[in-house]
Amino acid sequence: MNIRQGKITDLDEIAAVESMCFPNSEAASVKSFEQRLRVFPDSFLIAEEDGRIIGFVNGCVTDNRVICDEMFADTGCHKPEGDFQAIFGLAVIPECRGKGVAGELMKSMIELTGQRGKKGLILTCKEHLLEYYRSFGFQSLGVSGSTHGGAVWYDMIMEF
C-alpha cells in the first residue's frame, strides 16, 4: 500500500470510493471533491494498492476547534495558515476494511499535521466510532452542532 497526496486525476476513483462508503445523504459530490482537490490537495491523502485507490482521508485547515456544516460545501472555509486540520471523511473500500488502511491514513494525516506546525486535528464521527478515534488520541467534545446528512455527530479533537 502506498499513501500519497491526492490529485485532480483521482477524481472519478475518489467519487466511486465515497459512494461505496457513505449513504447518499452524507456523501460528498464529485463537484465538492473537485473543489477540495483544487483548493487543498495537500490535505487530501490517498491510499492505493496496485495502482487502485482503496481509501482516502481529506479535509480543510481551519482556526475552528469544531467542524461546522458550511465547511463541507464551501472551500472558502479553508485557511491554509489555520491552527487545526479538519477531517471531513475517512473512507476505505469494503473489501479492504480491517486491514489497517484507515489507520495508516489517519497516522499519515496526524504526522503531516504535526510537521506543518498545526495545533491539532478535528473531526466529527458517529457514536459507534468514538472509541476508534480515541485510539489515535482524539477526545470527544460531545454531540456536535453539525446536522450533516441528518445524522447525529460527535465533535472530536486531538491537540498536540
N, CA, C and O of each residue as an XYZ file, in Angstrom:
640
protein
N       0.850     -1.187      0.000
C       0.000      0.000      0.000
C       0.887      1.238      0.000
O       1.902      1.296      0.695
N       0.490      2.212     -0.782
C       1.182      3.484     -0.881
C       0.226      4.597     -0.464
O      -0.941      4.594     -0.855
N       0.717      5.546      0.329
C      -0.087      6.713      0.693
C       0.563      7.927      0.059
O       1.762      8.163      0.208
N      -0.249      8.689     -0.649
C       0.248      9.854     -1.372
C      -0.788     10.965     -1.356
O      -1.930     10.766     -0.942
N      -0.372     12.133     -1.813
C      -1.284     13.268     -1.922
C      -2.260     13.032     -3.075
O      -1.902     12.461     -4.105
N      -3.495     13.481     -2.879
C      -4.491     13.378     -3.927
C      -4.231     14.352     -5.053
O      -3.595     15.388     -4.857
N      -4.721     14.022     -6.227
C      -4.593     14.907     -7.382
C      -5.892     14.869     -8.183
O      -6.700     13.952     -8.039
N      -6.072     15.855     -9.006
C      -7.330     16.018     -9.731
C      -7.634     14.809    -10.626
O      -8.802     14.504    -10.869
N      -6.616     14.133    -11.107
C      -6.845     12.961    -11.950
C      -7.423     11.778    -11.164
O      -7.847     10.790    -11.763
N      -7.445     11.869     -9.839
C      -8.031     10.833     -8.980
C      -9.537     10.997     -8.805
O     -10.191     10.147     -8.199
N     -10.080     12.070     -9.327
C     -11.455     12.477     -9.024
C     -12.491     11.362     -9.194
O     -13.283     11.126     -8.282
N     -12.503     10.689    -10.313
C     -13.521      9.664    -10.554
C     -13.396      8.501     -9.568
O     -14.401      8.003     -9.062
N     -12.168      8.071     -9.298
C     -11.978      6.970     -8.348
C     -12.360      7.383     -6.934
O     -12.946      6.595     -6.192
N     -12.032      8.612     -6.560
C     -12.397      9.117     -5.229
C     -13.918      9.110     -5.072
O     -14.442      8.663     -4.052
N     -14.613      9.606     -6.086
C     -16.079      9.650     -6.035
C     -16.657      8.241     -5.921
O     -17.640      8.028     -5.212
N     -16.052      7.286     -6.613
C     -16.535      5.906     -6.536
C     -16.339      5.328     -5.139
O     -17.222      4.645     -4.619
N     -15.183      5.598     -4.527
C     -14.926      5.125     -3.162
C     -15.926      5.759     -2.196
O     -16.484      5.074     -1.338
N     -16.148      7.045     -2.332
C     -17.088      7.757     -1.465
C     -18.485      7.136     -1.545
O     -19.144      6.943     -0.523
N     -18.928      6.826     -2.758
C     -20.270      6.264     -2.912
C     -20.388      4.862     -2.318
O     -21.484      4.434     -1.953
N     -19.268      4.147     -2.219
C     -19.268      2.820     -1.586
C     -19.310      2.915     -0.064
O     -19.767      1.995      0.614
N     -18.828      4.039      0.464
C     -18.585      4.143      1.904
C     -19.601      4.971      2.683
O     -19.718      4.814      3.899
N     -20.328      5.838      2.013
C     -21.255      6.726      2.715
C     -22.624      6.708      2.057
O     -22.723      6.573      0.837
N     -23.691      6.844      2.857
C     -25.022      6.969      2.255
C     -25.112      8.266      1.441
O     -24.376      9.218      1.701
N     -25.998      8.297      0.478
C     -26.148      9.478     -0.380
C     -26.316     10.768      0.411
O     -25.803     11.812      0.006
N     -27.021     10.710      1.523
C     -27.278     11.920      2.311
C     -26.004     12.487      2.947
O     -25.967     13.662      3.312
N     -24.968     11.669      3.080
C     -23.718     12.099      3.706
C     -22.559     12.214      2.727
O     -21.570     12.886      3.019
N     -22.663     11.580      1.587
C     -21.560     11.533      0.624
C     -21.320     12.890     -0.023
O     -22.256     13.624     -0.342
N     -20.053     13.202     -0.206
C     -19.680     14.419     -0.924
C     -19.888     14.194     -2.420
O     -19.766     13.074     -2.916
N     -20.197     15.259     -3.115
C     -20.424     15.176     -4.563
C     -19.097     15.214     -5.315
O     -18.061     15.575     -4.756
N     -19.145     14.842     -6.575
C     -17.964     14.929     -7.431
C     -17.489     16.375     -7.487
O     -16.290     16.644     -7.416
N     -18.423     17.294     -7.613
C     -18.068     18.724     -7.669
C     -17.349     19.159     -6.385
O     -16.369     19.901     -6.440
N     -17.833     18.700     -5.249
C     -17.194     19.035     -3.975
C     -15.770     18.498     -3.922
O     -14.852     19.200     -3.499
N     -15.587     17.250     -4.352
C     -14.239     16.683     -4.353
C     -13.328     17.418     -5.324
O     -12.149     17.624     -5.039
N     -13.861     17.808     -6.451
C     -13.055     18.565     -7.415
C     -12.563     19.868     -6.790
O     -11.396     20.234     -6.936
N     -13.462     20.564     -6.092
C     -13.078     21.814     -5.443
C     -12.035     21.560     -4.354
O     -11.066     22.310     -4.242
N     -12.223     20.519     -3.557
C     -11.278     20.207     -2.485
C      -9.894     19.888     -3.051
O      -8.880     20.343     -2.523
N      -9.862     19.105     -4.126
C      -8.574     18.744     -4.726
C      -7.872     19.953     -5.328
O      -6.643     19.993     -5.384
N      -8.635     20.926     -5.772
C      -8.024     22.146     -6.331
C      -7.586     23.117     -5.233
O      -6.557     23.780     -5.371
N      -8.355     23.208     -4.145
C      -8.081     24.206     -3.111
C      -7.142     23.689     -2.015
O      -6.251     24.417     -1.578
N      -7.330     22.444     -1.568
C      -6.444     21.920     -0.523
C      -5.970     20.490     -0.813
O      -6.239     19.569     -0.042
N      -5.255     20.317     -1.943
C      -4.760     18.981     -2.284
C      -3.775     18.436     -1.254
O      -3.652     17.221     -1.096
N      -3.079     19.319     -0.557
C      -2.113     18.872      0.451
C      -2.800     18.347      1.710
O      -2.136     17.807      2.595
N      -4.111     18.498      1.798
C      -4.898     17.946      2.908
C      -5.792     16.818      2.416
O      -6.850     16.554      2.987
N      -5.358     16.157      1.352
C      -6.111     15.067      0.744
C      -5.132     13.919      0.508
O      -4.316     13.967     -0.412
N      -5.221     12.892      1.344
C      -4.313     11.754      1.225
C      -5.049     10.546      0.663
O      -6.188     10.260      1.032
N      -4.376      9.854     -0.229
C      -4.913      8.695     -0.933
C      -4.137      7.449     -0.518
O      -2.911      7.487     -0.404
N      -4.844      6.356     -0.295
C      -4.204      5.049     -0.119
C      -4.463      4.277     -1.402
O      -5.605      4.145     -1.844
N      -3.390      3.769     -1.990
C      -3.577      2.980     -3.200
C      -2.796      1.678     -3.108
O      -1.778      1.569     -2.425
N      -3.319      0.711     -3.821
C      -2.708     -0.614     -3.861
C      -2.775     -1.104     -5.304
O      -3.847     -1.144     -5.908
N      -1.650     -1.466     -5.833
C      -1.576     -1.921     -7.229
C      -2.196     -0.900     -8.183
O      -2.890     -1.268     -9.131
N      -1.939      0.388     -7.924
C      -2.429      1.447     -8.788
C      -3.896      1.786     -8.646
O      -4.421      2.593     -9.413
N      -4.571      1.179     -7.675
C      -6.002      1.407     -7.473
C      -6.219      2.113     -6.141
O      -5.612      1.741     -5.137
N      -7.077      3.125     -6.125
C      -7.399      3.835     -4.884
C      -8.277      2.935     -4.026
O      -9.334      2.475     -4.460
N      -7.817      2.692     -2.792
C      -8.584      1.844     -1.873
C      -9.104      2.633     -0.676
O      -9.883      2.110      0.120
N      -8.678      3.885     -0.545
C      -9.160      4.707      0.549
C      -8.589      6.105      0.475
O      -7.683      6.384     -0.309
N      -9.134      6.983      1.305
C      -8.630      8.351      1.366
C      -9.099      9.022      2.650
O     -10.036      8.572      3.310
N      -8.413     10.115      2.981
C      -8.809     10.998      4.078
C      -8.629     12.419      3.560
O      -7.671     12.702      2.840
N      -9.549     13.317      3.925
C      -9.452     14.685      3.430
C     -10.139     15.657      4.366
O     -10.972     15.269      5.185
N      -9.784     16.920      4.235
C     -10.409     17.992      4.999
C      -9.639     19.282      4.844
O      -8.502     19.278      4.374
N     -10.241     20.371      5.229
C      -9.595     21.674      5.114
C      -8.809     21.996      6.382
O      -8.835     21.245      7.357
N      -8.118     23.118      6.348
C      -7.438     23.660      7.523
C      -8.267     24.848      8.005
O      -8.784     25.626      7.203
N      -8.385     24.974      9.308
C      -9.263     25.987      9.888
C      -8.711     26.480     11.220
O      -7.825     25.858     11.807
N      -9.241     27.592     11.684
C      -8.947     28.063     13.047
C      -9.995     27.558     14.033
O      -9.835     27.709     15.244
N     -11.062     26.960     13.518
C     -12.139     26.456     14.373
C     -11.696     25.210     15.130
O     -10.872     24.436     14.643
N     -12.250     25.024     16.326
C     -11.977     23.824     17.126
C     -13.011     22.725     16.874
O     -12.879     21.614     17.386
N     -14.032     23.038     16.090
C     -15.046     22.053     15.699
C     -15.418     22.294     14.240
O     -15.233     23.386     13.703
N     -15.948     21.245     13.617
C     -16.388     21.333     12.231
C     -17.818     21.857     12.192
O     -18.674     21.425     12.964
N     -18.062     22.795     11.279
C     -19.432     23.256     11.043
C     -19.833     22.794      9.643
O     -18.974     22.574      8.788
N     -21.119     22.649      9.414
C     -21.615     22.091      8.153
C     -21.163     22.878      6.924
O     -20.975     22.293      5.857
N     -20.988     24.181      7.054
C     -20.573     25.004      5.912
C     -19.229     24.551      5.349
O     -18.978     24.692      4.152
N     -18.370     24.013      6.200
C     -17.040     23.603      5.753
C     -17.096     22.516      4.681
O     -16.231     22.465      3.806
N     -18.100     21.654      4.742
C     -18.197     20.551      3.784
C     -18.428     21.050      2.360
O     -17.958     20.440      1.400
N     -19.148     22.153      2.227
C     -19.538     22.641      0.903
C     -18.768     23.862      0.428
O     -18.717     24.122     -0.774
N     -18.168     24.619      1.341
C     -17.541     25.889      0.985
C     -16.033     25.821      1.187
O     -15.545     25.911      2.313
N     -15.296     25.661      0.085
C     -13.835     25.592      0.199
C     -13.243     26.930      0.649
O     -12.061     27.004      0.987
N     -14.057     27.983      0.654
C     -13.614     29.273      1.181
C     -13.358     29.223      2.681
O     -12.736     30.127      3.237
N     -13.837     28.169      3.336
C     -13.581     27.987      4.770
C     -12.141     27.520      5.038
O     -11.676     27.547      6.177
N     -11.449     27.096      3.983
C     -10.062     26.630      4.126
C      -9.153     27.815      4.419
O      -9.102     28.778      3.654
N      -8.443     27.734      5.526
C      -7.491     28.764      5.935
C      -6.116     28.090      6.044
O      -5.806     27.510      7.084
N      -5.290     28.153      4.998
C      -4.025     27.418      4.983
C      -3.151     27.633      6.220
O      -2.416     26.732      6.627
N      -3.229     28.805      6.805
C      -2.408     29.094      7.985
C      -3.156     28.814      9.293
O      -2.669     29.157     10.370
N      -4.320     28.204      9.203
C      -5.127     27.915     10.383
C      -4.457     26.952     11.347
O      -3.443     26.330     11.029
N      -5.044     26.840     12.529
C      -4.457     26.044     13.612
C      -4.781     24.559     13.555
O      -4.012     23.745     14.066
N      -5.911     24.184     12.940
C      -6.370     22.803     13.007
C      -6.629     22.209     11.626
O      -7.195     22.858     10.746
N      -6.203     20.971     11.461
C      -6.538     20.196     10.278
C      -7.878     19.520     10.543
O      -8.004     18.720     11.471
N      -8.869     19.841      9.734
C     -10.164     19.169      9.836
C     -10.132     17.898      9.002
O      -9.455     17.828      7.977
N     -10.869     16.903      9.454
C     -11.043     15.683      8.679
C     -12.522     15.572      8.344
O     -13.368     15.390      9.219
N     -12.809     15.686      7.044
C     -14.193     15.586      6.575
C     -14.616     14.146      6.367
O     -15.774     13.792      6.586
N     -13.687     13.331      5.950
C     -14.027     11.959      5.668
C     -12.822     11.047      5.657
O     -11.734     11.422      5.219
N     -13.036      9.858      6.142
C     -12.061      8.775      6.099
C     -12.808      7.600      5.487
O     -13.768      7.099      6.074
N     -12.379      7.163      4.322
C     -13.116      6.138      3.597
C     -12.172      5.050      3.089
O     -11.095      5.335      2.566
N     -12.596      3.809      3.253
C     -11.849      2.650      2.748
C     -12.863      1.718      2.097
O     -13.920      1.440      2.663
N     -12.530      1.238      0.900
C     -13.470      0.361      0.203
C     -13.742     -0.886      1.044
O     -12.855     -1.374      1.745
N     -14.965     -1.395      0.972
C     -15.358     -2.519      1.831
C     -14.407     -3.713      1.812
O     -14.139     -4.294      2.863
N     -13.900     -4.086      0.663
C     -13.046     -5.275      0.584
C     -11.689     -5.105      1.257
O     -10.987     -6.089      1.488
N     -11.310     -3.864      1.575
C     -10.008     -3.610      2.204
C     -10.128     -3.199      3.671
O      -9.124     -2.873      4.304
N     -11.323     -3.211      4.207
C     -11.508     -2.848      5.610
C     -10.958     -3.944      6.518
O     -10.925     -5.118      6.149
N     -10.529     -3.540      7.707
C      -9.996     -4.484      8.672
C      -8.549     -4.861      8.394
O      -8.018     -5.782      9.015
N      -7.908     -4.160      7.470
C      -6.521     -4.459      7.104
C      -5.569     -3.334      7.490
O      -4.397     -3.353      7.114
N      -6.069     -2.354      8.242
C      -5.216     -1.270      8.708
C      -5.082     -0.084      7.771
O      -4.290      0.822      8.033
N      -5.837     -0.073      6.687
C      -5.750      1.021      5.718
C      -6.177      2.347      6.355
O      -5.467      3.347      6.245
N      -7.332      2.353      7.017
C      -7.828      3.581      7.657
C      -6.836      4.070      8.706
O      -6.575      5.269      8.809
N      -6.291      3.156      9.472
C      -5.310      3.522     10.496
C      -4.076      4.162      9.901
O      -3.563      5.142     10.441
N      -3.594      3.621      8.797
C      -2.412      4.197      8.144
C      -2.717      5.582      7.579
O      -1.883      6.484      7.656
N      -3.899      5.747      7.018
C      -4.291      7.070      6.529
C      -4.355      8.074      7.679
O      -3.865      9.197      7.554
N      -4.963      7.667      8.803
C      -5.057      8.563      9.962
C      -3.668      8.909     10.494
O      -3.375     10.077     10.751
N      -2.823      7.910     10.657
C      -1.465      8.164     11.155
C      -0.719      9.112     10.223
O      -0.007     10.002     10.689
N      -0.870      8.936      8.931
C      -0.205      9.817      7.969
C      -0.721     11.245      8.084
O       0.062     12.193      8.034
N      -2.049     11.407      8.240
C      -2.613     12.752      8.363
C      -2.176     13.405      9.670
O      -1.881     14.600      9.697
N      -2.133     12.640     10.741
C      -1.687     13.170     12.033
C      -0.230     13.616     11.946
O       0.126     14.701     12.405
N       0.598     12.774     11.359
C       2.022     13.099     11.223
C       2.221     14.336     10.358
O       2.997     15.223     10.712
N       1.526     14.399      9.228
C       1.622     15.534      8.325
C       1.173     16.823      9.018
O       1.791     17.874      8.853
N       0.106     16.729      9.782
C      -0.411     17.893     10.510
C       0.621     18.400     11.516
O       0.829     19.607     11.638
N       1.259     17.492     12.226
C       2.303     17.878     13.163
C       3.490     18.514     12.465
O       4.035     19.506     12.948
N       3.896     17.957     11.335
C       5.019     18.506     10.572
C       4.729     19.917     10.091
O       5.644     20.726      9.933
N       3.473     20.209      9.863
C       3.083     21.547      9.386
C       2.938     22.554     10.527
O       2.638     23.725     10.296
N       3.150     22.094     11.743
C       3.111     23.002     12.886
C       1.718     23.388     13.351
O       1.549     24.400     14.031
N       0.726     22.597     12.993
C      -0.640     22.887     13.433
C      -0.808     22.512     14.906
O       0.008     21.781     15.467
N      -1.872     23.019     15.521
C      -2.157     22.718     16.935
C      -2.832     21.371     17.120
O      -2.840     20.826     18.223
N      -3.404     20.826     16.035
C      -4.068     19.532     16.150
C      -5.023     19.278     15.007
O      -4.981     19.939     13.970
N      -5.895     18.291     15.227
C      -6.874     17.878     14.230
C      -8.266     17.864     14.852
O      -8.424     17.691     16.060
N      -9.271     18.050     13.997
C     -10.662     17.975     14.434
C     -11.437     17.101     13.450
O     -11.075     16.988     12.279
N     -12.491     16.498     13.943
C     -13.371     15.700     13.089
C     -14.706     15.537     13.766
O     -14.867     15.851     14.945
N     -15.664     15.039     13.004
C     -16.939     14.608     13.571
C     -17.081     13.127     13.234
O     -16.603     12.662     12.199
N     -17.745     12.400     14.123
C     -17.986     10.977     13.859
C     -19.290     10.560     14.522
O     -19.846     11.268     15.362
N     -19.748      9.407     14.124
C     -20.931      8.826     14.757
C     -20.514      8.130     16.049
O     -19.346      7.800     16.249
N     -21.486      7.919     16.910
C     -21.216      7.388     18.246
C     -20.419      6.080     18.217
O     -19.524      5.885     19.040
N     -20.734      5.187     17.281
C     -20.049      3.890     17.256
C     -18.562      3.998     16.877
O     -17.825      3.020     17.001
N     -18.118      5.179     16.417
C     -16.710      5.363     16.055
C     -15.911      6.154     17.092
O     -14.721      6.402     16.902
N     -16.556      6.547     18.178
C     -15.850      7.325     19.202
C     -14.605      6.609     19.708
O     -13.540      7.221     19.794
N     -14.714      5.345     20.041
C     -13.560      4.604     20.574
C     -12.462      4.449     19.528
O     -11.278      4.499     19.859
N     -12.841      4.266     18.292
C     -11.848      4.145     17.227
C     -10.973      5.401     17.190
O      -9.746      5.304     17.180
N     -11.603      6.572     17.170
C     -10.828      7.804     17.093
C     -10.100      8.102     18.406
O      -9.030      8.709     18.394
N     -10.666      7.686     19.519
C      -9.943      7.828     20.787
C      -8.638      7.043     20.754
O      -7.655      7.449     21.374
N      -8.619      5.930     20.040
C      -7.407      5.104     19.973
C      -6.244      5.840     19.310
O      -5.090      5.452     19.489
N      -6.531      6.889     18.551
C      -5.487      7.711     17.941
C      -5.094      8.890     18.834
O      -4.092      9.558     18.582
N      -5.887      9.141     19.877
C      -5.607     10.260     20.762
C      -6.617     11.391     20.694
O      -6.409     12.441     21.303
N      -7.694     11.198     19.972
C      -8.751     12.216     19.924
C      -9.568     12.165     21.206
O      -9.698     11.115     21.836
N     -10.116     13.316     21.583
C     -11.014     13.418     22.733
C     -12.372     13.900     22.232
O     -12.454     14.746     21.341
N     -13.425     13.357     22.810
C     -14.770     13.768     22.437
C     -15.132     15.080     23.121
O     -14.872     15.275     24.308
N     -15.733     15.965     22.352
C     -16.254     17.226     22.886
C     -17.763     17.161     23.044
O     -18.398     18.158     23.388
N     -18.343     15.985     22.792
C     -19.785     15.803     22.925
C     -20.501     15.899     21.597
O     -19.875     15.942     20.538
N     -21.817     15.932     21.665
C     -22.642     15.976     20.461
C     -22.358     17.270     19.700
O     -22.293     18.357     20.274
N     -22.194     17.112     18.411
C     -21.856     18.228     17.533
C     -23.091     19.030     17.150
O     -24.216     18.533     17.199
N     -22.859     20.268     16.773
C     -23.920     21.097     16.210
C     -24.180     20.741     14.752
O     -25.159     21.202     14.166
N     -23.305     19.918     14.159
C     -23.462     19.511     12.770
C     -24.681     18.609     12.606
O     -24.930     17.714     13.413
N     -25.423     18.867     11.553
C     -26.562     18.017     11.207
C     -26.357     17.439      9.810
O     -27.321     17.051      9.150
N     -25.119     17.381      9.365
C     -24.756     16.896      8.035
C     -25.430     15.556      7.745
O     -25.291     14.603      8.512
N     -26.149     15.494      6.649
C     -26.802     14.264      6.238
C     -27.918     13.800      7.149
O     -28.410     12.680      7.010
N     -28.330     14.660      8.095
C     -29.400     14.305      9.013
C     -28.987     13.350     10.126
O     -29.843     12.787     10.810
N     -27.686     13.163     10.312
C     -27.182     12.229     11.326
C     -26.803     12.959     12.611
O     -26.671     14.183     12.632
N     -26.629     12.180     13.688
C     -26.114     12.712     14.955
C     -24.605     12.492     14.936
O     -24.132     11.369     14.760
N     -23.860     13.574     15.120
C     -22.399     13.549     15.066
C     -21.824     13.955     16.413
O     -22.485     14.615     17.215
N     -20.594     13.554     16.644
C     -19.844     13.939     17.839
C     -18.596     14.679     17.392
O     -17.892     14.234     16.486
N     -18.322     15.817     18.036
C     -17.101     16.569     17.765
C     -15.949     15.895     18.487
O     -16.064     15.494     19.645
N     -14.828     15.778     17.770
C     -13.628     15.202     18.374
C     -12.444     16.104     18.037
O     -12.409     16.747     16.988
N     -11.479     16.134     18.951
C     -10.296     16.957     18.768
C      -9.063     16.217     19.268
O      -9.115     15.480     20.253
N      -7.968     16.427     18.578
C      -6.657     15.972     19.018
C      -5.776     17.204     19.032
O      -5.566     17.850     18.005
N      -5.264     17.520     20.210
C      -4.367     18.685     20.316
C      -2.959     18.195     20.591
O      -2.746     17.284     21.391
N      -2.001     18.812     19.916
C      -0.588     18.439     20.112
C      -0.021     19.172     21.308
O       1.151     18.998     21.641
